[in-house]
Amino acid sequence: MRQMIFPSLALAAMALTHTPLWAQDDTEARLEQARGAVQQFAQSLQNELKTAVEEGGPVHAIDVCSQRAPEIAQEISDSTGIQAGRTSLQLRNPDNAPDDWERDVLNAFEERLAAGEDPKTMEHHEVREDDGGWQIRYMRAIPAGELCMTCHGTEVRYDVEQALLRKYPDDQATGYSEGQIRGAFTLVQPM
Ligand code: HEC
């Protein structure tokens, strides 16, 4: 329990750091952009995954997921200037590892879930100074739904499990149940 309390305190402390007035004015509009980008990312990926599972089966869909997720993120970045990705506390692809800030937010999401909050609308943002410039960072929880169970659930089919392990030998992203938080979209937008 002691470990679980720390992220909230860390986040509260970060939120208290000084934000310039101009950045505060800008924040709401940028948040709306970030929410739009997440929706686009989630919708495109979910549609493509669903089609791939239905038409080619789950083993084929693994390749679609691993190729298309970074491509869709790149498309969003090209069209909006927002850097987008996915991360998790239990990774499939180690390239998606969270940085310290993202890990704190993911831990805080788990606390919020445990406190009864709906993961479908769970988000967190912060205006921060980083790498010499101001930026807004935004994260949105990704709940595990029915479609996800095929490749992230507790009873993953044998051929799917084998295909996942071939591609991701350190896969930690199975064993989820519906309603848990599978991970989060994570966005960085320069201000
Ligand atoms: C067909 C198999 C498949 C299905 C179905 C699937 N995923 Fe994945 N998922 C993957 C693969 C493969 C990766 C690794 C992608 C990569 O290389 O970036 C992944 C990675 C992720 C990640 C990035 C973090 C990490 O562990 O690398 C998240 C978040 C995620 N999936 C959420 C979901 C959610 C939510 C659903 C249901 C809507 C879902 N996935 C359905 C195969 C699947």
py3Dmol code that shows the C-alpha trace and the ligand (Angstrom):
import py3Dmol

protein = """\
ATOM      1  CA  MET A   1       0.000   0.000   0.000  1.00  0.00           C
ATOM      2  CA  ARG A   2       2.817   2.367   0.838  1.00  0.00           C
ATOM      3  CA  GLN A   3       4.110   2.022  -2.740  1.00  0.00           C
ATOM      4  CA  MET A   4       0.688   2.941  -4.110  1.00  0.00           C
ATOM      5  CA  ILE A   5       0.496   6.229  -2.191  1.00  0.00           C
ATOM      6  CA  PHE A   6       3.717   7.637  -3.535  1.00  0.00           C
ATOM      7  CA  PRO A   7       2.651   8.305  -7.157  1.00  0.00           C
ATOM      8  CA  SER A   8      -0.295  10.507  -6.071  1.00  0.00           C
ATOM      9  CA  LEU A   9       1.956  12.589  -3.891  1.00  0.00           C
ATOM     10  CA  ALA A  10       4.518  12.896  -6.662  1.00  0.00           C
ATOM     11  CA  LEU A  11       1.815  13.981  -9.131  1.00  0.00           C
ATOM     12  CA  ALA A  12       0.328  16.478  -6.682  1.00  0.00           C
ATOM     13  CA  ALA A  13       3.771  17.965  -6.138  1.00  0.00           C
ATOM     14  CA  MET A  14       4.355  18.236  -9.892  1.00  0.00           C
ATOM     15  CA  ALA A  15       0.990  19.916 -10.416  1.00  0.00           C
ATOM     16  CA  LEU A  16       2.022  22.626  -7.974  1.00  0.00           C
ATOM     17  CA  THR A  17       5.050  23.653 -10.018  1.00  0.00           C
ATOM     18  CA  HIS A  18       4.645  27.080 -11.536  1.00  0.00           C
ATOM     19  CA  THR A  19       2.866  27.299 -14.901  1.00  0.00           C
ATOM     20  CA  PRO A  20       3.096  30.606 -16.810  1.00  0.00           C
ATOM     21  CA  LEU A  21      -0.196  32.434 -17.393  1.00  0.00           C
ATOM     22  CA  TRP A  22      -0.016  32.262 -21.185  1.00  0.00           C
ATOM     23  CA  ALA A  23       0.339  28.490 -20.935  1.00  0.00           C
ATOM     24  CA  GLN A  24      -2.708  28.266 -18.671  1.00  0.00           C
ATOM     25  CA  ASP A  25      -4.796  30.138 -21.258  1.00  0.00           C
ATOM     26  CA  ASP A  26      -3.623  27.797 -23.981  1.00  0.00           C
ATOM     27  CA  THR A  27      -4.136  24.600 -22.062  1.00  0.00           C
ATOM     28  CA  GLU A  28      -7.843  23.966 -22.612  1.00  0.00           C
ATOM     29  CA  ALA A  29      -7.631  24.283 -26.406  1.00  0.00           C
ATOM     30  CA  ARG A  30      -4.606  22.006 -26.544  1.00  0.00           C
ATOM     31  CA  LEU A  31      -6.263  19.471 -24.289  1.00  0.00           C
ATOM     32  CA  GLU A  32      -9.167  19.306 -26.708  1.00  0.00           C
ATOM     33  CA  GLN A  33      -6.701  18.671 -29.546  1.00  0.00           C
ATOM     34  CA  ALA A  34      -5.014  15.941 -27.537  1.00  0.00           C
ATOM     35  CA  ARG A  35      -8.378  14.299 -26.786  1.00  0.00           C
ATOM     36  CA  GLY A  36      -9.206  14.396 -30.503  1.00  0.00           C
ATOM     37  CA  ALA A  37      -5.881  12.818 -31.407  1.00  0.00           C
ATOM     38  CA  VAL A  38      -6.399  10.005 -28.879  1.00  0.00           C
ATOM     39  CA  GLN A  39      -9.860   9.336 -30.245  1.00  0.00           C
ATOM     40  CA  GLN A  40      -8.475   9.137 -33.781  1.00  0.00           C
ATOM     41  CA  PHE A  41      -5.655   6.821 -32.643  1.00  0.00           C
ATOM     42  CA  ALA A  42      -7.980   4.542 -30.646  1.00  0.00           C
ATOM     43  CA  GLN A  43     -10.655   4.383 -33.323  1.00  0.00           C
ATOM     44  CA  SER A  44      -8.297   3.667 -36.248  1.00  0.00           C
ATOM     45  CA  LEU A  45      -6.364   1.019 -34.367  1.00  0.00           C
ATOM     46  CA  GLN A  46      -9.463  -0.672 -32.989  1.00  0.00           C
ATOM     47  CA  ASN A  47     -11.115  -0.764 -36.448  1.00  0.00           C
ATOM     48  CA  GLU A  48      -8.019  -2.196 -38.099  1.00  0.00           C
ATOM     49  CA  LEU A  49      -7.489  -4.766 -35.350  1.00  0.00           C
ATOM     50  CA  LYS A  50     -11.108  -5.885 -35.457  1.00  0.00           C
ATOM     51  CA  THR A  51     -11.037  -6.288 -39.240  1.00  0.00           C
ATOM     52  CA  ALA A  52      -7.694  -8.109 -39.093  1.00  0.00           C
ATOM     53  CA  VAL A  53      -8.927 -10.557 -36.421  1.00  0.00           C
ATOM     54  CA  GLU A  54     -12.183 -11.203 -38.300  1.00  0.00           C
ATOM     55  CA  GLU A  55     -10.648 -11.564 -41.736  1.00  0.00           C
ATOM     56  CA  GLY A  56      -7.210 -13.060 -41.147  1.00  0.00           C
ATOM     57  CA  GLY A  57      -7.466 -14.501 -37.630  1.00  0.00           C
ATOM     58  CA  PRO A  58      -5.649 -13.412 -34.462  1.00  0.00           C
ATOM     59  CA  VAL A  59      -2.168 -14.626 -35.444  1.00  0.00           C
ATOM     60  CA  HIS A  60      -2.261 -12.462 -38.579  1.00  0.00           C
ATOM     61  CA  ALA A  61      -3.688  -9.574 -36.517  1.00  0.00           C
ATOM     62  CA  ILE A  62      -0.595  -9.587 -34.287  1.00  0.00           C
ATOM     63  CA  ASP A  63       1.452  -8.317 -37.232  1.00  0.00           C
ATOM     64  CA  VAL A  64      -1.195  -5.736 -38.088  1.00  0.00           C
ATOM     65  CA  CYS A  65      -1.102  -4.421 -34.523  1.00  0.00           C
ATOM     66  CA  SER A  66       2.683  -4.222 -34.350  1.00  0.00           C
ATOM     67  CA  GLN A  67       2.962  -2.506 -37.744  1.00  0.00           C
ATOM     68  CA  ARG A  68      -0.031  -0.225 -37.671  1.00  0.00           C
ATOM     69  CA  ALA A  69       0.191   1.114 -34.102  1.00  0.00           C
ATOM     70  CA  PRO A  70       3.452   3.017 -34.751  1.00  0.00           C
ATOM     71  CA  GLU A  71       2.280   4.032 -38.254  1.00  0.00           C
ATOM     72  CA  ILE A  72      -0.963   5.526 -36.966  1.00  0.00           C
ATOM     73  CA  ALA A  73       1.023   7.337 -34.259  1.00  0.00           C
ATOM     74  CA  GLN A  74       3.267   8.772 -36.982  1.00  0.00           C
ATOM     75  CA  GLU A  75       0.265   9.860 -39.082  1.00  0.00           C
ATOM     76  CA  ILE A  76      -1.142  11.713 -36.073  1.00  0.00           C
ATOM     77  CA  SER A  77       2.203  13.346 -35.415  1.00  0.00           C
ATOM     78  CA  ASP A  78       2.511  14.433 -39.079  1.00  0.00           C
ATOM     79  CA  SER A  79      -0.956  15.954 -39.184  1.00  0.00           C
ATOM     80  CA  THR A  80      -1.122  17.556 -35.701  1.00  0.00           C
ATOM     81  CA  GLY A  81       2.441  17.968 -34.383  1.00  0.00           C
ATOM     82  CA  ILE A  82       1.432  15.875 -31.366  1.00  0.00           C
ATOM     83  CA  GLN A  83       3.759  13.015 -30.474  1.00  0.00           C
ATOM     84  CA  ALA A  84       1.613   9.991 -29.669  1.00  0.00           C
ATOM     85  CA  GLY A  85       2.261   6.501 -28.386  1.00  0.00           C
ATOM     86  CA  ARG A  86       1.015   3.733 -26.125  1.00  0.00           C
ATOM     87  CA  THR A  87       2.540   2.551 -22.902  1.00  0.00           C
ATOM     88  CA  SER A  88       1.780   0.158 -20.035  1.00  0.00           C
ATOM     89  CA  LEU A  89       3.010  -1.166 -16.679  1.00  0.00           C
ATOM     90  CA  GLN A  90       2.989  -4.698 -18.176  1.00  0.00           C
ATOM     91  CA  LEU A  91       4.641  -4.430 -21.541  1.00  0.00           C
ATOM     92  CA  ARG A  92       4.429  -6.503 -24.651  1.00  0.00           C
ATOM     93  CA  ASN A  93       6.854  -4.426 -26.723  1.00  0.00           C
ATOM     94  CA  PRO A  94       9.745  -3.043 -24.600  1.00  0.00           C
ATOM     95  CA  ASP A  95       9.916  -0.058 -27.002  1.00  0.00           C
ATOM     96  CA  ASN A  96       6.680   1.128 -25.359  1.00  0.00           C
ATOM     97  CA  ALA A  97       8.251   1.383 -21.888  1.00  0.00           C
ATOM     98  CA  PRO A  98       7.012   4.332 -19.792  1.00  0.00           C
ATOM     99  CA  ASP A  99       9.365   7.073 -18.615  1.00  0.00           C
ATOM    100  CA  ASP A 100       9.244   8.084 -14.920  1.00  0.00           C
ATOM    101  CA  TRP A 101       6.421  10.566 -15.393  1.00  0.00           C
ATOM    102  CA  GLU A 102       4.340   8.073 -17.385  1.00  0.00           C
ATOM    103  CA  ARG A 103       4.941   5.354 -14.799  1.00  0.00           C
ATOM    104  CA  ASP A 104       3.677   7.641 -12.016  1.00  0.00           C
ATOM    105  CA  VAL A 105       0.551   8.434 -14.028  1.00  0.00           C
ATOM    106  CA  LEU A 106      -0.064   4.743 -14.811  1.00  0.00           C
ATOM    107  CA  ASN A 107       0.253   3.919 -11.100  1.00  0.00           C
ATOM    108  CA  ALA A 108      -2.127   6.746 -10.257  1.00  0.00           C
ATOM    109  CA  PHE A 109      -4.618   5.365 -12.843  1.00  0.00           C
ATOM    110  CA  GLU A 110      -4.493   1.998 -11.037  1.00  0.00           C
ATOM    111  CA  GLU A 111      -5.261   3.748  -7.746  1.00  0.00           C
ATOM    112  CA  ARG A 112      -8.134   5.637  -9.328  1.00  0.00           C
ATOM    113  CA  LEU A 113      -9.509   2.376 -10.781  1.00  0.00           C
ATOM    114  CA  ALA A 114      -9.256   0.745  -7.337  1.00  0.00           C
ATOM    115  CA  ALA A 115     -11.135   3.742  -5.898  1.00  0.00           C
ATOM    116  CA  GLY A 116     -14.004   3.047  -8.298  1.00  0.00           C
ATOM    117  CA  GLU A 117     -13.388   5.471 -11.171  1.00  0.00           C
ATOM    118  CA  ASP A 118     -14.481   4.424 -14.682  1.00  0.00           C
ATOM    119  CA  PRO A 119     -11.354   3.681 -16.764  1.00  0.00           C
ATOM    120  CA  LYS A 120     -13.170   4.681 -19.979  1.00  0.00           C
ATOM    121  CA  THR A 121     -12.947   8.376 -19.122  1.00  0.00           C
ATOM    122  CA  MET A 122      -9.737   8.371 -17.084  1.00  0.00           C
ATOM    123  CA  GLU A 123      -7.178  10.974 -18.141  1.00  0.00           C
ATOM    124  CA  HIS A 124      -4.401  13.138 -16.755  1.00  0.00           C
ATOM    125  CA  HIS A 125      -2.571  16.160 -18.136  1.00  0.00           C
ATOM    126  CA  GLU A 126       0.195  18.419 -17.061  1.00  0.00           C
ATOM    127  CA  VAL A 127       1.928  21.488 -18.462  1.00  0.00           C
ATOM    128  CA  ARG A 128       5.646  21.032 -17.949  1.00  0.00           C
ATOM    129  CA  GLU A 129       8.941  22.562 -18.904  1.00  0.00           C
ATOM    130  CA  ASP A 130      11.152  19.969 -20.518  1.00  0.00           C
ATOM    131  CA  ASP A 131      14.099  19.932 -22.937  1.00  0.00           C
ATOM    132  CA  GLY A 132      14.174  23.711 -22.809  1.00  0.00           C
ATOM    133  CA  GLY A 133      10.537  24.289 -23.837  1.00  0.00           C
ATOM    134  CA  TRP A 134       7.000  24.192 -22.458  1.00  0.00           C
ATOM    135  CA  GLN A 135       4.887  21.225 -23.350  1.00  0.00           C
ATOM    136  CA  ILE A 136       1.610  19.682 -22.434  1.00  0.00           C
ATOM    137  CA  ARG A 137       1.674  16.000 -21.615  1.00  0.00           C
ATOM    138  CA  TYR A 138      -1.547  14.048 -21.740  1.00  0.00           C
ATOM    139  CA  MET A 139      -2.378  10.467 -20.882  1.00  0.00           C
ATOM    140  CA  ARG A 140      -5.608   8.554 -21.283  1.00  0.00           C
ATOM    141  CA  ALA A 141      -6.289   5.105 -19.843  1.00  0.00           C
ATOM    142  CA  ILE A 142      -6.981   2.234 -22.255  1.00  0.00           C
ATOM    143  CA  PRO A 143      -9.480  -0.175 -20.731  1.00  0.00           C
ATOM    144  CA  ALA A 144      -9.212  -3.848 -21.676  1.00  0.00           C
ATOM    145  CA  GLY A 145     -12.347  -4.784 -23.610  1.00  0.00           C
ATOM    146  CA  GLU A 146     -13.689  -7.954 -25.177  1.00  0.00           C
ATOM    147  CA  LEU A 147     -11.663  -7.708 -28.412  1.00  0.00           C
ATOM    148  CA  CYS A 148      -8.447  -7.348 -26.427  1.00  0.00           C
ATOM    149  CA  MET A 149      -8.891 -10.685 -24.627  1.00  0.00           C
ATOM    150  CA  THR A 150      -7.816 -12.608 -27.755  1.00  0.00           C
ATOM    151  CA  CYS A 151      -4.235 -11.384 -27.289  1.00  0.00           C
ATOM    152  CA  HIS A 152      -4.120  -9.946 -23.750  1.00  0.00           C
ATOM    153  CA  GLY A 153      -6.575 -12.147 -21.817  1.00  0.00           C
ATOM    154  CA  THR A 154      -6.214 -14.952 -19.299  1.00  0.00           C
ATOM    155  CA  GLU A 155      -6.916 -17.720 -21.823  1.00  0.00           C
ATOM    156  CA  VAL A 156      -5.001 -16.855 -24.961  1.00  0.00           C
ATOM    157  CA  ARG A 157      -5.249 -19.560 -27.642  1.00  0.00           C
ATOM    158  CA  TYR A 158      -2.127 -21.735 -27.922  1.00  0.00           C
ATOM    159  CA  ASP A 159      -1.153 -20.673 -31.467  1.00  0.00           C
ATOM    160  CA  VAL A 160      -1.670 -17.004 -30.574  1.00  0.00           C
ATOM    161  CA  GLU A 161       0.436 -17.359 -27.418  1.00  0.00           C
ATOM    162  CA  GLN A 162       3.236 -19.039 -29.388  1.00  0.00           C
ATOM    163  CA  ALA A 163       3.171 -16.374 -32.119  1.00  0.00           C
ATOM    164  CA  LEU A 164       3.298 -13.626 -29.471  1.00  0.00           C
ATOM    165  CA  LEU A 165       6.231 -15.236 -27.679  1.00  0.00           C
ATOM    166  CA  ARG A 166       8.178 -15.619 -30.922  1.00  0.00           C
ATOM    167  CA  LYS A 167       7.842 -11.916 -31.601  1.00  0.00           C
ATOM    168  CA  TYR A 168       7.937 -10.697 -27.972  1.00  0.00           C
ATOM    169  CA  PRO A 169      10.001 -13.155 -25.890  1.00  0.00           C
ATOM    170  CA  ASP A 170       9.549 -11.020 -22.734  1.00  0.00           C
ATOM    171  CA  ASP A 171       5.801 -10.507 -23.220  1.00  0.00           C
ATOM    172  CA  GLN A 172       4.131  -9.460 -19.945  1.00  0.00           C
ATOM    173  CA  ALA A 173       0.869  -8.332 -21.503  1.00  0.00           C
ATOM    174  CA  THR A 174      -1.379 -11.349 -21.021  1.00  0.00           C
ATOM    175  CA  GLY A 175      -3.555 -12.255 -18.039  1.00  0.00           C
ATOM    176  CA  TYR A 176      -5.860  -9.230 -18.265  1.00  0.00           C
ATOM    177  CA  SER A 177      -9.603  -9.316 -17.610  1.00  0.00           C
ATOM    178  CA  GLU A 178     -12.213  -7.010 -19.079  1.00  0.00           C
ATOM    179  CA  GLY A 179     -12.474  -3.729 -17.189  1.00  0.00           C
ATOM    180  CA  GLN A 180      -8.835  -3.649 -16.134  1.00  0.00           C
ATOM    181  CA  ILE A 181      -6.510  -0.959 -17.470  1.00  0.00           C
ATOM    182  CA  ARG A 182      -4.389  -2.399 -20.264  1.00  0.00           C
ATOM    183  CA  GLY A 183      -2.249   0.718 -20.591  1.00  0.00           C
ATOM    184  CA  ALA A 184      -2.546   4.297 -21.758  1.00  0.00           C
ATOM    185  CA  PHE A 185      -2.199   6.549 -24.737  1.00  0.00           C
ATOM    186  CA  THR A 186       0.523   9.067 -24.049  1.00  0.00           C
ATOM    187  CA  LEU A 187       0.892  12.353 -25.881  1.00  0.00           C
ATOM    188  CA  VAL A 188       3.367  15.210 -25.894  1.00  0.00           C
ATOM    189  CA  GLN A 189       2.490  18.519 -27.483  1.00  0.00           C
ATOM    190  CA  PRO A 190       4.898  21.449 -27.634  1.00  0.00           C
ATOM    191  CA  MET A 191       3.345  24.779 -26.543  1.00  0.00           C
TER     192      MET A 191
END
"""
ligand_1 = """\
43
HEC
C -4.331 -9.627 -32.456
C -3.701 -9.473 -31.180
C -4.021 -8.235 -30.368
C -5.238 -7.761 -30.007
C -6.617 -8.300 -30.375
C -4.984 -6.609 -29.167
N -3.649 -6.395 -29.038
Fe -2.725 -4.984 -27.915
N -0.942 -5.565 -28.593
C -0.738 -6.588 -29.507
C 0.626 -6.548 -29.966
C 1.251 -7.473 -30.976
C 1.248 -5.471 -29.304
C 2.654 -4.946 -29.457
C 2.591 -3.804 -30.453
C 3.899 -3.134 -30.666
O 4.840 -3.817 -31.081
O 3.959 -1.912 -30.417
C 0.221 -4.874 -28.460
C 0.456 -3.777 -27.643
C -0.515 -3.118 -26.952
C -0.295 -1.939 -26.139
C 1.026 -1.173 -25.996
C 1.783 -1.495 -24.761
C 2.608 -2.744 -24.839
O 2.361 -3.638 -24.019
O 3.519 -2.864 -25.715
C -1.492 -1.598 -25.612
C -1.773 -0.441 -24.687
C -2.456 -2.551 -26.112
N -1.831 -3.464 -26.905
C -3.805 -2.501 -25.819
C -4.750 -3.298 -26.451
C -6.171 -3.142 -26.264
C -6.823 -2.125 -25.338
C -6.783 -4.056 -27.061
C -8.261 -4.233 -27.293
C -8.969 -3.096 -27.836
C -5.743 -4.800 -27.738
N -4.528 -4.306 -27.345
C -5.965 -5.837 -28.597
C -1.664 -7.505 -29.911
C -3.029 -7.373 -29.772
"""
view = py3Dmol.view(width=600, height=400)
view.addModel(protein, "pdb")
view.setStyle({"model": 0}, {"cartoon": {"style": "trace"}})
view.addModel(ligand_1, "xyz")
view.setStyle({"model": 1}, {"stick": {}})
view.zoomTo()
view.show()
